[in-house]
């Protein structure tokens, strides 16, 4: 392993790509230090908000879920507090709209040029989504006493409030630009590595919380809880790796031709396979379900302010306590149901976009025992539905796992963060494998 790593670093251009990527990730940590100006009282309220745990209808845990993606930027309310979360939401929305809007579907089929135009449209959609998320977050911060004078309708505070929102939106776009630099000059997917860097940045704080939770438990129960938690985490990681790399290979045959005495003769067919992923949706269902639950949660809490009518405050408070409360099993049940449903939906969307059966028919390839075209498509869809069931059930179980693996009432495990981290690591290793193969070296893990 160390020999392979030394060989990898010995190649100058690969070494430069790795160091460039690390430098960009370090720069993002520097940007995280630049915070939005707050009063001393507001800073104290911000610390109390994230330290409240299950208090205040679980709003501390609610923001803690987003804080994991931003690398603790929400905890400090830095200029990159929103991270790339609006861009991820915009990307998912664009993928869902492609089957519904023919113009977008045509762009997806135009190769690299079409993908570049779709990327531009996605970035344009990111701006209003970042605007909505910035307003929602600031309203909740105002409700909790973090922002004392946030009001876009009051002329006295309008400019200051608008400046905060624009700074948060600018932070999102800066991160996207840095992600593009990683794609062009570094190693790995830029946006994924930014999220991965944020997850690693929160790791020391998570370990500290786990240690304090174990110490508060006291006695032999703390040791047992710690061992069980570590075993569950290890099994979850093993299961995620297995599901992420697991696939069903469907054999296909390509007819080959060879020239004999200037005459074209048909020879034996070439056999290959279609790798149907067990979890073709990846971590997208977890992110999308979190979005569907987080944005209504933040919106409800921003509506139920002290200036709202009494009936509206009571209604929003009931919804926040019994439905959108991360401390309640109903919240996690809805989350698991959304993940299960969206895994099937997203896998179907990806299948429709790939048009595998149609492409096989155009290339003259076929699946043994099946007619090319619609018959092949039905059989492949049947196989996809069967293997996706296992992936959807696994993601649903992983989603509710943090609810049952708390230590002293503290939720330490984040399934979404763990799945993203594993996916980014595996994808980065594959890119390193490709870099090694281009230079006639053995694989990085061989």
N, C-alpha and C positions, 0 to 999 in steps of 0.2 A: 504493500500500500504506500509506504513512504517513498519507495523507489519510483513508483508511478507518479507520485506527486512531484518528486524532484525532476523527473523527466518532463512533466507538464510545465513546470516553472522554468525549465531550461530553454523552452521555445520562446523567443523574444516577443512575438506578437501576441501569443496567448497570455504570457506573463503581463504584458501591458494591458490587455483586456481585463484580467482579474484585478489588477491594482486600480484601474480606472473605475471598475464597478465598486470596489471597496471605498474609493475616495468619494464617489457620489453618495453612497450610503452614509459615510461619515458626515458629509455636508448636510444631509437631511437631519442628522442628529443635532447639528449646530443650529439649523433653522428651528428645531424644536425648542431651543432655549429662548428664542425671541417670543415673548408672550404679549398678549393684548393687555394694555394698561388697566389695572384694577385698583380700587381703593384697598387699604389694609383690611377693612371689614369684609369687603367682597372676596378678598383672597382667603380669609378665614372661613367664610361660608362655602367657598369652593372646596376647600379641604374637607369640611364637614360633610358636604354633599357626597363625596366619594367614599368617605369613611363611615357613612350612615348604614351601609349594608342593607338590611331589610327594612329600615325605617323609611318614612315618607312614601309609603306605598311602593317601595322597591325602586324608587327613581335612581338611587345610587347604583344599584345593580344594573338598571337599564342603561345608564350612561357608561357603566363599566364594560358592557358588551361592545359598545362603539369604541371605547377607550382602548380596547385590545387591538383593534385595527389600526388606530392612529399612533400606536406606540407610546401611549401615555400623554399625548398632546392635548386631549380633552381635559385630562387631570390638571395640567398646567395652563390650559386655555391659551395655547401658542397660536401663531399665525397659520400653522398647518394642522389645526385641530380637526378639520374635516377629513384630512388625509385624502386618499383617492376613492373614498366610498361613493361620492356622487358619480364618478366616472364608471365604477363597476355597475352601479344601478343603470346608468345610461346605456352601457354595453348590453346588459341583459334585456333592456327594453327594446333596443334596436334589433337584437336577435329574434325577439318575439314578434316584432312588427314585420320582419322580412316575408314570412308566408302570407301576411295579410295585405301588404302593399306591393303591387307588381313592380313598381319602379325600384324599390329597394332590393327586391329579389333579382332584378336584372343587373343591378350594380354588383351583387355578390357573384354573379356568373361571368363578370368581365375581367377576371383575373386580378393582377396586381393593381391595375389602374382603378378598378371598381372598389377594391378593398381600401385603397387610399382615400377615395371619396367617401366611403362609408365611415372611415376613421374620422374624417373632418366633420361629418354630420354628427357623429357620436360626441365629439368634443363640443360642438355647438349645443347639443342637448344637455351636456354636463353643466353648462353655465346656469340655466334656470333651475336645475335640480340642486346645484350647490347653493343657489340663492334661497330656495325654499328650506333646505336643511339648515343654512346659517340662521335664517329668521327663527325657525322652530327651536334651535338650540339656544339662541339668545333669549327668546321668550321664556324658556324654562329656566335659564340662568337668572333672568330678572325675577321670576316667581320665587326662586330660592334665595334671593338676596345677593347674588353674585354681581349682577349688573344693576346698579341702583337707578340709573336714569336712561334705560333703553326704551325709546319710544319714537317710532318713525312718524307719528302723527303730530307730535308736539314740536312746534318750531324751535323751542329752546334746546332740544336734544336730538333734532332730526339729523344734523350734519354728523354729530359724533356717532349716532347709531348707524347711519349709512356707511361711515368710514369703517366701522367694525365689520359690517357685512362684506364690504368690498375687499377688505384685507383677507378675510376668510376665503372668499372666492379666489382671490389672487394666489393664496397658498395652495389651493387645489390645482390651479393651472401651472404653477411652478413645479409641483411634484410631477405632473404629467410631462412637462418638458424634460425634467431630469430623467424620467422613465424612458423617454424617447432617446435620450443620449446613451443610456445603458443599452438599449436595443441596437443602436448604431455602432457604438464603440466598445461595448462591454460584453459580458457573458450573462446569458439568461434573459428572461422576460422582465423588462423594467418595472412595470406596475406590480407584478407578483413579488419581485424582490423588495420593493418598497414596503409592501404589506408584511413580508417576511421579516424585514428589518425592524418594523414596528413591533411585531410579535416578540422578537428576541429582546427588544428594548424593555419590554414589560416583564421579562422573565425574572430578573432579580427581585422586583417588587412582589411578584407572585410567590416566589420562594420564601420571602420574608413573611408574607401573609400566612403561608402554610405553616411555617415554623411557629409563629405566634398562636395560630389556631391549635396546633398540637400541644403547645405549652399550656394553653388555657384549658384544654381537655384534662390534662393531668393524669398521673397514674399509668397503669398498664394499658388502659383503654387508648391512650394517645399512641402508644407503640403499635397496637393492633390496627387502629385507624390509619396510621401512616403506611403500614405494610399493605393493607388492603387497597389503599389509594394507589400506591406504586404498582401493585399487581394489575389493577384495573387499567392504569395508564399504559403499562407495557402491553397488555392484551389489546387495548384499543389501537395502539400504534401498529402492532403486528396485523391486526385485522384491516386497518386502513391501507397499509402497504399491499396486502394481498388483494384487496378489492380494487385498489388503484391500478395495479398491474395485471389483474386477472382478465382473461379474455377467452372467448369461444372462437376457435378458428374453423371457418367453414371452407372446405376445399373447393377450389375452382380450377377450371382447365382452360388453357389458352392454346388454340391450334397453332402449330409452328409450320413453317415452310422451308424447304431446302432445295437448292438448285442442283440437278444432276443432268449433265450433257445439255446444258442450256434450256432444259425443260423444267418447269415449276412442278414439283411434286409435294404432296402433303405428307409430312412425316408424323411422328408421334407428338401428341399434345404435351404442352408444358403445364405442370401442376403448381399452383400457388394456393393462397388462402386469403380469406377476408377476416381480419381480426375484429370481431365484435366485442367491444369492451363491456364488462359486467357493470361498471359504473361509468358510462359514457358521459354523464352530466358533470362529473367531477365534484367540485365544491360549490358549484353554482346554485343548486337547490337550497343549501344551507344559507348562503348569502341572500338569496331572493326571499326566503321565508323570514329571515331576520329583518329584511327591509320592510316586508309587509306588516310585521308586528311592531317594529321600532317607530316608524314614522307616524302611524296612528297613535301610538303611546305618547310620543312627544307632543303631537298635535292636541290630544285630549288634555294633557296637563297644561299646555299653554293657553287653552281656551278657558279652563276652570280657574281663572285668576280671582283675586279678591274683589275686583270691580265687576265681575259677572253677576247676573241675577242669581238669587238663592237656589232656584230650581235647577239652573244650569250647573252650578257648583256641586249640588248633590248628585246630579246625574253623572257628571264627569268623574266625580270621586268614586261613585259605585263602580263605574266601568273600569277605572284605574285599579281599584282594589281587587275586584273579582275576575276580571278578564285579562287586562294587560299588565299584570303584576308578575315580574319574574320570580317572585317567591311562591307563586301559586301553581299547583299542578295543572290547572286549566291552560295557563299560558304555554307550558311545555307540551301539553297534549295537542294544542292547536299548532304549535311549531312542528311537532313530529308529523302531524297529518299533512301540513303544507309541504314539508320536505318529501314525504312519500308521493304525494300527488304530482309535485313539480318535477320530481325525478323522471317519472313516466312522460310527462308533457315535454320536458326539455329534450329527452332522448328521442322522442318522436319528431320534434322540430329539427334536431340535427340530422336525423335520418332523411327527412324530406329534403333538406338542403343538399345532402351529399348525392342523392339520386344514384345509388350504387347499382341497382338492377338495370337502370337505363344505360349507364356507362358500360356495364359488362356486355350488354347486348350490342352496343355500338362497336366494341372491341372484338366481338365474336367469341367472347368467353362465355362459359356456362357452368352451372352447378350440376354435378352428376345426378341424373335421374329427373331433372327438371327442365321444362321448356324455358328459353330465355324470355325475359319480359315480365308480364304480370304474374305468372306462376312462380318465378324466382323471387319476385318482390314479396309475395304473400308468405312464402316459406321463410325468407330472411326476417320478415316482420314477426312471424311466429317465434322464431329463435330469439329475436331481440326482446320480445315481451317476456319470455321465460327467464332470460338471464337478468333482465332489468328488475324483475321481481326481487331477486336476491339482493341486488344493489340498493333498491329502494328501501327494503326492510332493514338492511344494515345501516343506511344513513338515518332512518327514523330512530333506530335504537341508539345510535351514536348521538343523535340530537338530544334525547332525554337523559343521556348518561350523566351529565353534570348535575342534574336535579337529585340524583340518588347517590352521588359520590361527594357530598359535602363533608367538610371537617369542621366540627364546631359551629355549624350554620354558615360557614364561609364557602362560597363556590370558587374553587381553584381551577377546575378543569374546564377548558373551552374547546368543544368539539370542532367548531368552525376554525379556530386558530390552529388547532393541531392538524386538521386535514389540509389546510392551506400550507402549513409549514412542510408537511410530508410531500405534497404535490410539487412545491417549489424546489425542494431538495432533489427529488427524483428527476424533474425536468432539467435542472441545472447539471446534474450528473450525466444525463443523456447528451447535453450539448458539449460537455467536456469529452465524452466518448467520441462524438463526431469530430471535434477538433483533433483528437489523437489519431483517429482513423484517416483524416485528411493528410496527415504527415507520416503515414505508414507505420505508426506505432501500434502496439497492442492496446486493447481497451483499457480504460482507466481502472476498472474493477476486475480485470482479468489477471 
